[in-house]
Amino acid sequence: MPSPPHNIFHHLPQLQSIDDDLDLDLELKSDTHKLCPYCDDILPSILPEKIQNQLHNLQNKSITEEERHLFCVMHHAELHIVPLGLSKGYPEYIDFDQLSLRITKFKKEILDIINGNISSFYHNTALSLYKEMGYNKAKTPMVLINRCEIFQVSNCLFVF
C-alpha cells in the first residue's frame, strides 16, 4: 500500500526568531535593577529602602541558600503582601507595647459576647458550625482553614 500524500503548506506565517527571544532575555537580565539576582523576579527600578539595604548586605559575600531564600521571601512580601494588607486597611506598624492595653479596652465587650449579652457575627458563625458539624469536627485544622475567609477582616477602618 502506498504512503498517504504529504501535505505541503504554503504561505505560513513567519515565526519570531529564537535569537530575538534570547536578545530580549539578555536585555532584561543586563539591567540588574529589574531582576532579583537570586530568583529572577522582576523588581521595581527604584528599590524600597528595606530591600535595597538587605541586597547591599548580601552582596560581595558568600551567602547560604537560606539567606538567598529569606531575601526572596522578604522582597516578595515587601512588594506584594504589604501593599495588599495596606489596601485592606491593616496597619503598617503594630506597637506591641500598646497591644495589651488595646485588648484590655475590649474586655467588657468580649465577656458580654461570651456570656451571650451581645450578638457577634464571629461568635454566631463559630457556634453554628459547632452545632452543624459537632465539636470535634468543627475544630479540625482543615475546617478551621476553610473558614478563615469568613473571618478575614474586610476593608474597614481600624480604631486605635
LUMLO-132906 format. One record per residue (C-alpha): residue in three letters; x, y, z. Coordinates in nm, 3 decimals. Layout:
BEGIN
+------+---------+---------+---------+
: type :      px :      py :      pz :
+------+---------+---------+---------+
:  ALA :       X :       Y :       Z :
...
+------+---------+---------+---------+
//
This chain:
BEGIN
+------+---------+---------+---------+
: type :      px :      py :      pz :
+------+---------+---------+---------+
:  MET :   0.000 :   0.000 :   0.000 :
:  PRO :   0.145 :   0.341 :  -0.091 :
:  SER :   0.209 :   0.613 :   0.166 :
:  PRO :  -0.060 :   0.876 :   0.205 :
:  PRO :   0.013 :   1.200 :   0.022 :
:  HIS :   0.208 :   1.455 :   0.222 :
:  ASN :   0.053 :   1.796 :   0.265 :
:  ILE :   0.263 :   2.086 :   0.150 :
:  PHE :   0.193 :   2.410 :   0.332 :
:  HIS :   0.228 :   2.740 :   0.153 :
:  HIS :   0.225 :   3.093 :   0.296 :
:  LEU :   0.294 :   3.001 :   0.656 :
:  PRO :   0.331 :   3.295 :   0.896 :
:  GLN :   0.686 :   3.385 :   0.997 :
:  LEU :   0.776 :   3.279 :   1.349 :
:  GLN :   0.982 :   3.504 :   1.570 :
:  SER :   1.345 :   3.401 :   1.567 :
:  ILE :   1.480 :   3.219 :   1.871 :
:  ASP :   1.769 :   3.467 :   1.863 :
:  ASP :   1.519 :   3.752 :   1.914 :
:  ASP :   1.392 :   3.581 :   2.230 :
:  LEU :   1.748 :   3.542 :   2.357 :
:  ASP :   1.823 :   3.908 :   2.286 :
:  LEU :   1.513 :   4.015 :   2.481 :
:  ASP :   1.607 :   3.788 :   2.772 :
:  LEU :   1.962 :   3.927 :   2.778 :
:  GLU :   1.830 :   4.284 :   2.775 :
:  LEU :   1.617 :   4.213 :   3.082 :
:  LYS :   1.899 :   4.041 :   3.267 :
:  SER :   2.154 :   4.309 :   3.180 :
:  ASP :   1.963 :   4.566 :   3.387 :
:  THR :   2.041 :   4.449 :   3.741 :
:  HIS :   1.777 :   4.676 :   3.892 :
:  LYS :   1.499 :   4.496 :   3.707 :
:  LEU :   1.552 :   4.137 :   3.822 :
:  CYS :   1.623 :   3.977 :   4.157 :
:  PRO :   1.976 :   3.833 :   4.133 :
:  TYR :   1.864 :   3.517 :   4.312 :
:  CYS :   1.520 :   3.426 :   4.178 :
:  ASP :   1.485 :   3.643 :   3.865 :
:  ASP :   1.160 :   3.802 :   3.987 :
:  ILE :   1.105 :   4.143 :   3.837 :
:  LEU :   1.186 :   4.420 :   4.084 :
:  PRO :   1.099 :   4.790 :   4.051 :
:  SER :   1.373 :   5.009 :   3.905 :
:  ILE :   1.378 :   5.210 :   4.230 :
:  LEU :   1.401 :   4.961 :   4.515 :
:  PRO :   1.236 :   5.033 :   4.850 :
:  GLU :   1.496 :   5.112 :   5.117 :
:  LYS :   1.445 :   4.788 :   5.310 :
:  ILE :   1.507 :   4.573 :   5.002 :
:  GLN :   1.800 :   4.789 :   4.891 :
:  ASN :   1.967 :   4.761 :   5.235 :
:  GLN :   1.920 :   4.385 :   5.250 :
:  LEU :   2.054 :   4.340 :   4.897 :
:  HIS :   2.356 :   4.556 :   4.982 :
:  ASN :   2.425 :   4.341 :   5.291 :
:  LEU :   2.421 :   4.022 :   5.082 :
:  GLN :   2.647 :   4.148 :   4.803 :
:  ASN :   3.018 :   4.071 :   4.791 :
:  LYS :   2.995 :   3.782 :   5.031 :
:  SER :   2.922 :   3.415 :   5.009 :
:  ILE :   2.561 :   3.360 :   5.109 :
:  THR :   2.380 :   3.044 :   5.207 :
:  GLU :   2.075 :   2.906 :   5.032 :
:  GLU :   1.874 :   3.004 :   5.340 :
:  GLU :   1.988 :   3.369 :   5.318 :
:  ARG :   1.903 :   3.375 :   4.947 :
:  HIS :   1.561 :   3.226 :   5.015 :
:  LEU :   1.490 :   3.469 :   5.300 :
:  PHE :   1.582 :   3.765 :   5.080 :
:  CYS :   1.342 :   3.647 :   4.808 :
:  VAL :   1.064 :   3.590 :   5.062 :
:  MET :   1.127 :   3.940 :   5.203 :
:  HIS :   1.120 :   4.118 :   4.867 :
:  HIS :   0.806 :   3.928 :   4.767 :
:  ALA :   0.638 :   4.031 :   5.094 :
:  GLU :   0.752 :   4.394 :   5.068 :
:  LEU :   0.642 :   4.431 :   4.706 :
:  HIS :   0.319 :   4.228 :   4.709 :
:  ILE :   0.186 :   4.127 :   5.052 :
:  VAL :   0.244 :   4.452 :   5.245 :
:  PRO :   0.073 :   4.671 :   4.982 :
:  LEU :  -0.220 :   4.428 :   4.973 :
:  GLY :  -0.255 :   4.447 :   5.353 :
:  LEU :  -0.237 :   4.826 :   5.348 :
:  SER :  -0.505 :   4.838 :   5.077 :
:  LYS :  -0.728 :   4.628 :   5.305 :
:  GLY :  -0.679 :   4.870 :   5.592 :
:  TYR :  -0.426 :   4.677 :   5.800 :
:  PRO :  -0.183 :   4.898 :   5.995 :
:  GLU :   0.171 :   4.925 :   5.863 :
:  TYR :   0.326 :   4.909 :   6.209 :
:  ILE :   0.199 :   4.747 :   6.528 :
:  ASP :   0.307 :   4.892 :   6.861 :
:  PHE :   0.326 :   4.569 :   7.059 :
:  ASP :   0.386 :   4.760 :   7.383 :
:  GLN :   0.039 :   4.914 :   7.348 :
:  LEU :  -0.130 :   4.592 :   7.234 :
:  SER :  -0.222 :   4.461 :   7.579 :
:  LEU :  -0.379 :   4.798 :   7.668 :
:  ARG :  -0.586 :   4.792 :   7.349 :
:  ILE :  -0.708 :   4.440 :   7.425 :
:  THR :  -0.797 :   4.537 :   7.782 :
:  LYS :  -1.028 :   4.808 :   7.641 :
:  PHE :  -1.236 :   4.533 :   7.479 :
:  LYS :  -1.252 :   4.305 :   7.785 :
:  LYS :  -1.608 :   4.401 :   7.890 :
:  GLU :  -1.740 :   4.370 :   7.534 :
:  ILE :  -1.568 :   4.032 :   7.483 :
:  LEU :  -1.711 :   3.900 :   7.810 :
:  ASP :  -2.058 :   4.021 :   7.706 :
:  ILE :  -2.021 :   3.831 :   7.376 :
:  ILE :  -1.906 :   3.515 :   7.556 :
:  ASN :  -2.195 :   3.539 :   7.802 :
:  GLY :  -2.446 :   3.596 :   7.519 :
:  ASN :  -2.538 :   3.951 :   7.621 :
:  ILE :  -2.417 :   4.097 :   7.288 :
:  SER :  -2.453 :   3.943 :   6.942 :
:  SER :  -2.136 :   3.885 :   6.739 :
:  PHE :  -2.107 :   3.769 :   6.377 :
:  TYR :  -1.789 :   3.573 :   6.455 :
:  HIS :  -1.926 :   3.411 :   6.768 :
:  ASN :  -2.255 :   3.323 :   6.599 :
:  THR :  -2.075 :   3.174 :   6.298 :
:  ALA :  -1.849 :   2.963 :   6.519 :
:  LEU :  -2.142 :   2.840 :   6.729 :
:  SER :  -2.345 :   2.748 :   6.420 :
:  LEU :  -2.052 :   2.547 :   6.282 :
:  TYR :  -2.014 :   2.364 :   6.614 :
:  LYS :  -2.386 :   2.281 :   6.612 :
:  GLU :  -2.384 :   2.175 :   6.245 :
:  MET :  -2.064 :   1.965 :   6.247 :
:  GLY :  -2.015 :   1.873 :   6.606 :
:  TYR :  -1.747 :   1.995 :   6.844 :
:  ASN :  -1.460 :   1.768 :   6.738 :
:  LYS :  -1.506 :   1.803 :   6.363 :
:  ALA :  -1.553 :   2.184 :   6.377 :
:  LYS :  -1.214 :   2.233 :   6.541 :
:  THR :  -1.011 :   2.018 :   6.299 :
:  PRO :  -0.736 :   2.203 :   6.114 :
:  MET :  -0.895 :   2.166 :   5.769 :
:  VAL :  -1.229 :   2.306 :   5.886 :
:  LEU :  -1.052 :   2.595 :   6.061 :
:  ILE :  -0.851 :   2.672 :   5.746 :
:  ASN :  -1.162 :   2.657 :   5.528 :
:  ARG :  -1.344 :   2.909 :   5.744 :
:  CYS :  -1.056 :   3.159 :   5.751 :
:  GLU :  -1.203 :   3.356 :   5.461 :
:  ILE :  -1.522 :   3.413 :   5.657 :
:  PHE :  -1.326 :   3.559 :   5.947 :
:  GLN :  -1.083 :   3.776 :   5.748 :
:  VAL :  -1.106 :   4.147 :   5.810 :
:  SER :  -1.253 :   4.325 :   5.511 :
:  ASN :  -1.186 :   4.683 :   5.403 :
:  CYS :  -1.256 :   4.870 :   5.720 :
:  LEU :  -1.105 :   5.139 :   5.935 :
:  PHE :  -0.912 :   5.036 :   6.242 :
:  VAL :  -0.972 :   5.219 :   6.567 :
:  PHE :  -0.658 :   5.262 :   6.772 :
+------+---------+---------+---------+
//
